Amino acid sequence: MLDALIWFFKNLALAYYNLGYALTHPSSWLAWTRSFETPEDKESLMRFVFYGASVEFFFVIFAIFLTITAIGIFSRPFLWSVVRGSEATMNWIGRIAAWAGLLMVLQQVMIVFLQRIFRVSEISVGPFGTTFTRDLSWYSEELKLYNAIIVCLCVSWTFIQGGHVRVDLVYSAVGHRTKRAIDMFGSLIFMMPALVLIWMYGWYYLWGSLISPRLAADADLDKLFQRARGVRWNVETIGFSPNGFDAYWMFKVLITLFAATVFIQACTFFWRSWLEFREGELSADRYLDRDILGDEDAERAAQIH
């Protein structure tokens, strides 16, 4: 038990040093974004991949969460500004991603007309002097990507709007402070750990589709450096059908974006719940930016939901 506590607090203390070092030495882990020719560039990619789902990265995020929470305890206006900024960002991301639904409908209509009426087998698009030609089946399977964008990037926005289905056993029957305590408990015990697991598995799942040779999740940094000279970009272009959609690596990008955005929302929900717990019932939904449907019946249904 003592060894576990020492390990925990040691890593927590090192998190501030690791964060400072990463911010002051960006080339050590971002050099690969400028070029990919020298061994140092490839080692920076290995460092980026390794630390992206490492214990060190977890404690950096945990340290940031603790720091913001500690400052917020003594300065509620600061914490409210963090909550408002985070919720505004998640709303902005969700509202933009929701337009993928319109694109999905328009593209489906276009596919039906071209395939059933005009008997077209492929579509060529030529923006900026380049030609992009794909079979209609490619565009049909691409519709899954639009759906995935909505699912992954609109989750936090829907959460803020109160649009997720809630299984309510005791929540509606308890008082304001008990509700906020339940919200804080749920965000800490259920939301955050689940999203950490999704990130850890999704991170290496993503990079396994972008570079080769594939990197093992349990490999240490020294082994990754030894393999750095042979690493190269190898973006996966395997489709489920011969002429079908061949950019499924984009779904894996969405998995990591889903985990990151919802984790930020989980932290924000914890901070909002604590502020509303501390300030009482009059602070409920304070500064909450919810969409106005413009229909009284729809508004009433949304409130009941």
C-alpha positions in Angstrom: 0.0 0.0 0.0 2.8 2.4 0.9 4.6 1.6 -2.3 1.5 2.3 -4.3 1.1 5.7 -2.6 4.7 6.6 -3.2 4.3 5.6 -6.9 1.2 7.7 -7.2 2.5 10.9 -5.6 5.8 10.5 -7.4 4.1 10.4 -10.8 1.8 13.3 -9.8 4.8 15.4 -8.9 6.7 14.5 -12.1 3.6 15.4 -14.1 4.2 19.1 -13.7 7.8 18.7 -14.8 6.8 16.5 -17.8 4.2 19.1 -18.8 6.7 21.9 -18.5 9.3 20.0 -20.5 6.9 19.1 -23.3 5.8 22.8 -23.6 9.3 24.1 -23.6 10.7 21.4 -25.9 8.0 20.9 -28.6 10.5 19.7 -31.2 11.2 16.6 -29.1 7.7 15.2 -29.8 6.5 17.3 -32.8 9.4 17.4 -35.1 7.8 14.8 -37.3 5.0 17.3 -38.3 7.6 19.4 -40.2 9.6 16.7 -41.9 10.0 12.9 -41.8 13.5 12.4 -43.1 16.0 12.4 -40.3 16.2 9.8 -37.5 15.4 12.6 -35.0 12.1 13.2 -36.8 11.2 9.6 -36.6 12.2 9.4 -32.9 10.0 12.4 -32.2 7.1 10.4 -33.7 7.9 7.4 -31.6 8.0 9.7 -28.5 4.6 11.2 -29.5 3.0 7.8 -30.0 4.5 6.3 -26.8 3.5 9.2 -24.5 0.1 9.6 -26.1 -1.3 6.7 -24.1 1.2 6.4 -21.3 1.1 6.7 -17.5 3.0 9.9 -17.8 0.3 11.5 -20.0 -2.4 10.3 -17.7 -0.8 12.0 -14.7 -0.3 15.2 -16.7 -4.1 15.3 -17.5 -4.8 14.4 -13.9 -2.5 17.1 -12.6 -4.2 19.7 -14.9 -7.6 18.6 -13.6 -6.5 18.8 -10.0 -4.9 22.2 -10.5 -8.0 23.7 -12.2 -10.2 22.2 -9.4 -8.0 23.6 -6.7 -8.0 27.1 -8.2 -11.7 26.9 -8.7 -12.3 26.1 -5.0 -10.8 29.5 -4.1 -12.0 31.3 -7.2 -15.4 30.4 -8.4 -15.5 33.1 -11.1 -12.4 31.4 -12.6 -14.0 28.0 -12.6 -17.2 29.4 -14.1 -15.1 30.9 -16.9 -13.5 27.5 -17.5 -17.0 25.8 -17.6 -18.4 28.4 -19.9 -15.4 28.3 -22.3 -15.4 24.5 -22.4 -19.2 24.2 -22.9 -19.0 26.9 -25.6 -16.3 24.9 -27.4 -18.2 21.6 -27.2 -21.3 23.3 -28.4 -19.4 24.8 -31.3 -17.9 21.4 -32.3 -21.2 19.7 -32.1 -23.2 22.3 -34.0 -20.7 22.1 -36.9 -20.5 18.3 -36.9 -24.3 18.1 -37.0 -24.2 19.5 -40.5 -22.8 16.1 -41.6 -26.3 14.9 -41.3 -27.4 17.2 -44.1 -24.4 16.2 -46.2 -25.4 12.5 -45.6 -28.9 13.1 -46.8 -27.9 15.1 -49.9 -25.3 12.6 -50.9 -27.7 9.7 -50.5 -30.3 11.5 -52.7 -27.5 12.2 -55.3 -26.5 8.5 -55.3 -30.0 7.3 -55.8 -30.6 9.6 -58.7 -27.4 8.9 -60.4 -27.6 5.2 -60.0 -31.3 4.5 -60.5 -32.2 7.1 -63.0 -29.1 8.0 -65.0 -27.3 4.7 -64.5 -24.0 6.3 -63.6 -21.4 4.0 -62.1 -18.8 6.5 -60.8 -18.5 10.1 -59.9 -15.5 12.4 -60.7 -14.9 15.5 -58.7 -12.2 18.0 -59.9 -11.6 20.8 -57.4 -8.5 23.0 -57.9 -7.4 21.2 -61.1 -7.2 17.7 -59.6 -9.6 14.8 -60.4 -11.0 12.5 -57.8 -12.9 9.6 -59.3 -14.6 6.9 -57.2 -17.2 4.3 -57.8 -20.7 5.0 -56.5 -20.3 2.2 -54.0 -17.4 4.2 -52.5 -19.7 7.2 -52.0 -22.4 4.9 -50.6 -20.0 3.5 -47.9 -18.7 7.0 -47.2 -22.1 7.7 -45.7 -21.0 5.7 -42.7 -18.3 8.3 -42.1 -20.9 11.1 -41.9 -22.9 9.1 -39.4 -19.8 8.4 -37.3 -19.0 12.2 -37.3 -22.4 12.9 -35.9 -22.1 10.1 -33.3 -18.6 10.9 -32.1 -18.5 14.7 -32.3 -22.0 15.6 -31.2 -22.0 13.6 -28.0 -20.8 16.4 -25.8 -23.1 18.9 -27.4 -26.0 16.6 -26.9 -25.0 16.1 -23.3 -25.0 19.9 -22.7 -28.4 20.2 -24.3 -29.8 17.4 -22.1 -30.6 15.2 -25.0 -29.2 11.9 -23.8 -31.6 9.3 -22.4 -31.4 9.1 -18.6 -32.4 6.1 -16.7 -33.9 7.8 -13.6 -34.4 5.7 -10.5 -33.9 8.2 -7.7 -32.6 11.4 -9.4 -35.9 13.2 -9.9 -37.1 12.5 -6.3 -34.0 14.0 -4.5 -33.1 17.6 -3.8 -30.8 19.9 -5.6 -27.6 19.2 -3.7 -28.1 15.4 -3.8 -28.6 15.7 -7.6 -25.3 17.6 -7.9 -23.5 15.0 -5.7 -24.8 12.2 -7.9 -23.6 14.1 -11.0 -20.1 14.6 -9.5 -20.0 10.9 -8.5 -21.1 9.8 -12.0 -18.6 11.9 -13.8 -15.7 10.8 -11.6 -16.5 7.1 -11.2 -18.2 6.3 -14.5 -17.5 8.8 -17.3 -13.8 9.6 -16.8 -12.5 6.0 -16.3 -14.5 4.7 -19.2 -13.1 7.4 -21.5 -9.5 6.8 -20.3 -9.9 3.2 -21.4 -11.4 4.1 -24.7 -8.5 6.6 -25.3 -5.8 4.0 -24.4 -7.1 1.4 -26.8 -8.1 3.8 -29.5 -4.8 5.6 -29.5 -2.7 2.5 -30.6 -5.6 1.3 -32.8 -5.3 4.6 -34.7 -1.6 4.6 -35.1 -1.6 0.9 -36.2 -3.5 2.2 -39.3 -1.1 5.1 -40.1 2.4 3.8 -39.8 4.4 0.6 -40.1 5.7 -1.5 -38.6 2.8 -1.8 -36.2 3.7 -0.7 -32.7 2.9 -2.9 -29.7 1.0 -1.1 -26.9 3.3 -2.7 -24.3 6.6 -1.7 -26.0 8.9 0.6 -24.0 10.4 3.8 -25.4 13.9 2.3 -26.0 12.4 -0.4 -28.2 10.5 2.2 -30.1 13.6 4.2 -30.7 15.4 1.1 -32.0 12.6 0.6 -34.5 12.4 4.3 -35.4 14.8 4.1 -38.4 12.4 1.6 -40.2 9.2 3.4 -39.4 7.3 4.9 -42.4 3.9 6.2 -43.2 1.6 3.4 -44.3 -2.0 4.7 -44.2 -4.4 1.8 -44.3 -6.6 1.8 -47.4 -8.3 -1.5 -47.1 -12.1 -1.5 -47.9 -14.8 -4.0 -47.3 -15.5 -4.3 -51.0 -13.2 -3.9 -54.1 -14.5 -0.4 -55.0 -15.8 0.5 -51.6 -14.7 3.2 -49.1 -11.0 2.8 -48.3 -10.4 5.4 -45.6 -11.5 3.6 -42.6 -8.6 5.0 -40.6 -10.7 8.2 -40.4 -13.1 6.3 -38.1 -10.2 5.6 -35.8 -9.4 9.3 -35.7 -13.0 9.9 -34.7 -12.7 7.4 -31.8 -9.8 9.3 -30.3 -11.6 12.6 -30.9 -14.7 11.2 -29.2 -12.7 10.1 -26.1 -11.0 13.5 -25.9 -14.0 15.7 -26.3 -16.3 13.7 -24.0 -13.5 13.5 -21.3 -13.3 17.3 -21.4 -17.1 17.4 -21.0 -16.9 15.0 -18.1 -14.4 17.3 -16.3 -16.6 20.3 -17.2 -19.7 18.5 -15.9 -17.9 17.8 -12.6 -16.9 21.4 -12.2 -20.4 22.7 -13.1 -22.0 20.2 -10.6 -19.6 21.3 -7.9 -20.3 25.0 -8.5 -24.1 24.4 -8.5 -23.7 22.3 -5.3 -21.7 25.0 -3.7 -23.9 28.0 -4.7 -27.3 26.4 -4.3 -30.4 25.8 -6.3 -30.5 29.3 -7.8 -27.3 28.5 -9.7 -28.9 25.5 -11.5 -28.1 25.7 -15.3 -26.3 29.0 -14.8 -24.7 30.2 -18.0 -25.9 27.1 -19.8 -26.0 27.6 -23.5 -28.9 25.5 -24.7 -30.4 25.7 -28.2 -33.8 27.2 -28.6 -36.1 25.0 -30.7 -38.6 27.8 -31.5 -41.5 25.4 -30.9 -43.3 25.4 -27.5 -44.4 21.7 -27.8 -40.8 20.7 -28.8 -39.4 22.7 -25.9 -41.7 21.1 -23.5 -40.9 17.6 -24.8 -37.2 18.3 -24.6 -37.6 19.4 -20.9 -39.5 16.3 -20.1 -36.9 14.2 -21.9 
